[in-house]
Amino acid sequence: MLRFSVPEAGPHFDVHREVSPSVSTWGIGLIYSRLFRNAAGESGDLVECELCESWEIVDADKLRITLRPDVTWQRIAPLDGRSLLASDVAFSLERQRAPGSPNGDLLTGIGAITAVDDRTLVLEIDGLDADLLLNLADGRTRVVAPEAVAVNGDLLRGPNVGSGPWIWIETTTVTAAYDRNPDYFEPGLPGLDGLQISFIPNASTRIAAFRTGLLDITDASSSEVTRALRSFPGVTLKSVLNSGTGAEIALNTAVAPFDSRLFRQAVFRAMDPWSDLEDVWEGNGAVTLGIPSPRASWLLSEDAMRTAFADSERAVELVSESGVEPAGPIEITVGQFGDAYLLQARRVAEALATLGFDSTIREVTTRDFADRVWIGGEYQVFVGAQAPVDGVSGDLFSVHHSAGLWNTTGFASGELDALIELQSRQLDPAERMRTLLDAQFRILEGAHRFTVSARVTNWLAHEWVGGFDPDPRRGENAWLSRITLSDRPET
């Protein structure tokens, strides 16, 4: 049994009624399958089939999917081991996108959903969408059975019957237990007899349980990782970049003095986000442009990012070239997301001071930040959490496209818009990566927003854990099925 811990239990068992990974990734989502799943590694296709056997785009407006012939629901009432049908998948997708469903946005762009026969599903699509398969592989797009929903009209209290690798046993206030599904359709998986999950909110308590051998794997902060690796040489470390989350800094290009691109570039060069990353964010993160990329290789390299920052001499030259002169203090709006955000705002103020500009810091509640900053654009400079946007195209169209709902920096570029639109239609991952990198250079050149601390999750595993390759981005948990265990020492 693999023993690990997560901060909290899910509030209920309905995977379509909750956005939190406490349900879809670490909770009852473990028992369900998806049409597709995220492919492991940094090369090749972004997704691979899970329930599907094959798929094809037909006439650019239909996605035709053929299901595996060997998938059955778990041998639990009311499904009792019957075969999974295309009509089950159609029912589940319709349920997920029903009005009011919190995960319905993942299926935007899908029209009619038709089960042609028991194994064939056709989705009408609004043209080529490079994020479509990624959304179908998202951890929240799980396939549930109509008979299970019919018992109570929802799945908030179950019954919990899936077609995935794990069978739900019980969930209490402190633990959850799952057994191996002996009828799972992928030969040899899962490689464990079961999962034992503890709910431990405190990170230091989780790492203490890992150190004493009570947990086989755990997440950890950068400082905890250093201590653990020093104390236990056999421990394995895997760090995962969550590039669409973290602390963001933005300059409003619609208001002075940030309507001058040269001045914005000067401000960027006056800042040293890598120093801030260490001093403010305890080294736990990465400097990015905030795009939720499915692969780290799709993001600008650190060397490329550094060309726009941490050059005080060039910063002073750019201010002079811009012709911008101080005309009253610059207001920095910071959301109350935590003490580190306020400290980061002070570091921005220090950077402005090196250019001869005074500033003031205005703290606002997270609600006001969402309403007046994310949506309203009422700021000169802001420091806060990234807006919650799913997917590469979702982020690019809403945050960086000139017509984007969340583009409150006001930055507009016809060339950037064209690249954003092009990448959304590119199904070949290599071609899309090149277009996305080109788009990021245009964003960086515009010097209007970046993420100073994209969240990095550090995972540790003891030496008796085999096949350890965690990558829970977008709610992926298939990697748990590939873990194996050798004999562990007595605790």
N, C-alpha and C positions, 0 to 999 in steps of 0.2 A: 504494500500500500504506500503510495506516495503521499508524504505529509508536507503540507505547506499552509500558508496563512494569507488571508486577505483582510483589509481593514474592517469590512462590514458585510453583513448578509443583505441580500436583496430584500426589498419591501414586500414582495409577493412572487408568484411563479409565472406571471404572464409576460413572456418575452416580447410580445408586440405592444405592450402597454407601458414600457419603461425604456428610457434611453441609457440608464446607468449600466456600466459594465459589471456591477455587482449582480445583475440579473443575466445579461447576455453572454458575458465572458467567464465570470467566476461563479455564476449561479446556475439556474436551471437551464441556461443556454448550453451547458455541457452535454445534455442528453439529446439535443436536436442536431440535424444535418442542415446543409445549405446546398443550393444548386452548384455553387462554386466556392472555392476557398482561396485565400491568399497563398501564392506560391512562395516557398522558402528560397532564400538566397538573393543575390544582387544582380543576377543575369537571367536571361530568358523571359518567358511569359510572366505577367504579373499575377495571373490567376490560373488555377487548374481545376479540373472537374472534381466534384465531390459526389453529388447525386447524379450528375449528368454523365453520360458516356461520350457524347459529342455535341457540338453546337456549330451553327453557321449563321451568317448574316445573309438574308435573302432579299435581293432587290433594294438594299439599303434601308428598308423600312420594316423588316421583320427579323426577329431573332428566333430561330428554330432550334429547339433543344431536344435531344433524345436522352431519355433516362436510362440508367443502368438497369438490367433485368433482375438483379439479385438483391435488391434492397427490401427489407421487411421492417415493419414496425415492431417494437419490442413486445415480448410475449406477456403483456400486462393488459388487463381489461381497461377500456373497452375495445382495444385494437387486437389483442390476442395474436400477434404475429402475422397479421395479413400483409400482403405485398403493398408496397408504396406505389401509388398511381399518379399519373400526371394531373388528374383532377384534385388530388391532395395538394399538390404544389400550387395549382391555380387558386384553390380555396385560400391557402395560406397567404399568397401574395395579395389577393383581394382584401383579406382581413388586415394585412399590414398597412395597406394604403387607404383604409376606410376613413371617412371624415373624423378628425380629432385624434387620429393615431399619431403618437409622437415620432414614429419611425417611418411615416409615410413619405417624407421628402426623399428618402433613398430610392424610391421608385418613380420619381418625377420623370416624365418623358416616356413612360410606358403607357400605351393605350390599351386596347382589348387584349385580354389574356384568354387563350383558348387551349383546352385539352383536346387535341385532335384524336388521340386514342390513348390507351393505357400508358404508353411510354413516350408520347410525343406532345410537346408543349410549344405553342407559338405565341410570342409576345410582339405586338405591334409597337414599333418604336418611332420616335420623331426624328428620323435621320440618324446618321452615325454619331454615337456618343461614346467617347473613349473611356468614360467613367462608368458606363452601364454595368460591365462585368464586375468591376470593383465594388459597386454598390450591391450587386447580387451576392458578392462574397463577403460583405460586411457582417460582422458578428451579430448584428441585430436582425438580419434577414434570414431567420431560421424558419424551417418548414414544420408546421404543426398540423395535427390531424383534425378533420371536421368532427369525428365522433367524440374526441376528447373535449373540444369546445362545447359540444352540444350538452354535455352532462350538466354543467352549471351556467351555460351561456357565456362563459369566459374561462380563463385559465388562472385566475388570481389565486385560487386555492387548489389548483390541479383539476383533474388527474394529470400526472406527469408521465407521459409516454412519448418517447421519441424514436428516431431511427439512428441515432448517433452512437458513439463508442461507449458511452457511460449510461448506466441505469441509476436513477435516483433512488436512494434508500431512505434518507431522512435529513431534515434540517431543523436544528434547535437554535436557541439564542446564542450558542457559543460555537457550534460545530455543524458541518455538513458531511455527509458520506455518500459516495457513489461507488457502485460495483462495475466491473468490466461487463460489457455486453457480449455474451458468448456467440451471438448471432450477427455481430457486426460484419458488414459486407467487405471490408478491406482485410485480406488475409494477414494474419499475424498481428493485427492491431486490435485493441491497444496492447502495449507491452507490459502492462501492469495488471494486478488483480483489482485495484481500486484506488480511490482518492479519499484522503482524510483531510478536510479543510477546516482550519480554526479561524475564528473571527477575532482578530487582535488589532484594535484601532491604533495602538501606540507603536510607532516604528521601532523605538529602542527595545521594546518588549519582544517584537518579532525577531530582531537581530540577536537578542539574548537567547531566545529559544533555538535559533539556528546554531549559535556557538556551542550550546550544550548538546546538540544532536537531536533535539526534539522535533526539528523541522529539517527536511531534506533539501529544500530550496527556499529562497526568500528574496524579496526585493530589499535594497539597501541604499542609503545615501553615500555620496562619495567618501566622506570621512569614515563611515562605517566599513566601506569596502577596503580602504587602506588598512584599517586595524585587522579586519578578518583575514586578508591575504597575508599579513605579517604573522598572524597567530596560527593560521592553518594553511601551510604551503600547498596542500592537495586540493584546495578549493578552486572551483572554476568560476570565472567571471564572464558575463555577457552583458554588454551595455546596449540599450535600444534607444534610438533617437525618435522622439515623438514630435516631428517637425511642425505640426499644426497647432501646438500648444506652447504656452510660455508667456514671458513678459515682453510687451511690445512698446516701442517708442515711435511716435509719429509726429510729423511736422505738417501743419495745415498750409498747403500751397496757395490757398485762396485768400490768405490774409498776410499783411506785411508783418515782419520783413521776409517771411518764408515764401512769398511769391517770386523771389529771386532764386533761381536754381544755383547760381554760384554761391549765394549765401548759405543755402541748405547744404551744399557740398562742403562748405567751410565748417559748418556745425558738425557734420559727420566726422570730418578729419580732426576736429577738436575733441571728439569722444574716443575713448579706448574701451570698447565693449568687452574685450578679453580680460582687461584689468578689472572691469566691473563684474565680470563673470566669476572671478576668483574672490574679490573682496565683498561683493554684495550677495552673490548667489552661491557661495561656498563651492565653486567649481563644478556645480551639478547642472550642466546644461551645455548648449552650443549656440553660437551666433549664426543666425540664418535670416532669410527674408520672410520666414513665417509660413511658407507654402507647405500644406500637409502632403508631402510627397510620399508615394508608396515605397520608394527606395532612397537611401541616403545618397547614392551615386547620381541621382537626378538633381541634387542641390549643388549650388556653387561651392567650390572648394574653399577651405579656410584661406588659402593664398589669394584666391580671387576676391573674397570678401575683404581681406585686409587692405586691398588697394584703395578702398574708400574711407578708411578710418585711421586713427592714431598717427597723424602726421601734423604736428602742431605748427611747423614752419609753413607748410603748404596751406594750412587753415588760415593763417594770418594773411598770406598772399591772396587767397580767394576772397576774403572779406574786402580787401582793398580793391580787387578787380570788380567786385559786385557793386561798389559804390554805396552800400548800405551803411548808414550811420545810426547810432543809438537814438531812439526817440521814445523814451519811456521804458519801463521794465517789461520784459517778456513774461507772460503768464504760463506756468507749467501746471497742467491739470493732472492730478494723480488719483486713481481710484483706490479705495480702501480695501485692497485685496490682501494686505499684509504689510508688515513693517519693511520688508525688503523693497517693496514698490516705492515707499516714501524715500528710503535711502537711495534708490536708483534715481528718483527725481532730483535729489540733491546733487548727485553726480552730474546730471545734465546741467543743472544750474552752475556747477563749477566749470564745466566745459564752456558754457556761454560767457562766463566771467573772464576766461582766458582770451576771449575775443573782444573784451571791452563792453559786454552787454550785461546789464543787471537783469534779475528775474525774480519773480515771486512764485510761490508754490501754493496751489489751491487744491485741497483735498475734497473729494466728493464721495458719497456713498456708492456702492457698487450698482445700485438701482439707477441713481442719477448718471453714473458713468455710462451705463447701457443706453439710457434714453437720450441724454444730452450730448454725449461724446461719440459713442459707436454709431448712433443713428442720427443725432442732431448736428454733429460736426461743430459744436460750440467749444472751440479750443484754439490755442496757438500751437502748443506742444502738449502731447499727452503721454503719460506713462501708465500702463495698465495691462490687464490680461488680454490675450487675443480674443477676437470675436469668435463664437462657436460656429464654425462653418465646416461642412463635410466635403471631403474630396478635393482633388486638384482643381478641376474645372469650377466646382462650387466656390472655392476660394478666389480663383483668378477672376471669374466673372463678377462676383459680388464685391470684392475688395480692391482689385487692381484695374479692372476694365473701366473706361471712362464713364460708362453708363451704370456702373455697379451700385447697388443699394447701400453697401457698406463703404463705398469709396469716399469717405469723408475728408481725406487729405486733399481731394480735388485734383489730384495729378491725372493728367490726360495726355495720351500719346497715341496717334493713329497707328504707328508701327507696333506698339505694344498691343493695342486692341487686335490687330491683324494676327499677331502671334498667338494670343490667347484663343482666338477663334479657330486658328489652324490646329493647335494642339488638341482641341476638344474633338476633332474628327479623325485623329491619327490613331489607328488601332495597333500599328506596329510600335512596340515599346521603344526600340532604338531610335526611330524617327521622332517619336514624341519626346523622348529625353533630350534630343538635340534642340528641338523647338523650345522646350521648357527652359533649358539653360540659356538660350538666346534671350528669351523673355526676362529671365532673372537679371541678365546684364543690363537690360533697359530699365528695370525697376531700380537696380542699384545706382545706375547713372542718374536717375531722377532724384535720388537722395531725399526720400520723403517718409519712409517707414522701414523698420526692421525689427527683428526679435532678438533681444539681447541675451535671452536665456531660454531657448527652446528646450523643453523638458527632456531629460535623459533618465531612463529607468535602468538601474543597475541590478542585475540578477546574479545571485550566488548559488552554487550547488556544491554539495559535499562530494568527495571523490568516489563514493559508491553509486552516484547517479550517472547513468549512461545516456547517450543520445540527447544531451541537454543543449537545446538551441531555441531558447524562448524568443518570440517575436509577437507580442500581443497587440501590435498596431491594428487599428480598426477592429478590435475585438476578436482577433484570431486566437483560438485556443487549441487548434489541431496538434500543435507541437507537444501538448501534454500526452497525447496518445503514443508518441514515438519515444518517450522516455522509458528506460529500463532501470532496474535496481539490482545491484549485487548485494552480498551480505553486508549489513551495516553493523558496526560495533555496538556492544551493549551500552545503553544510555545510563 
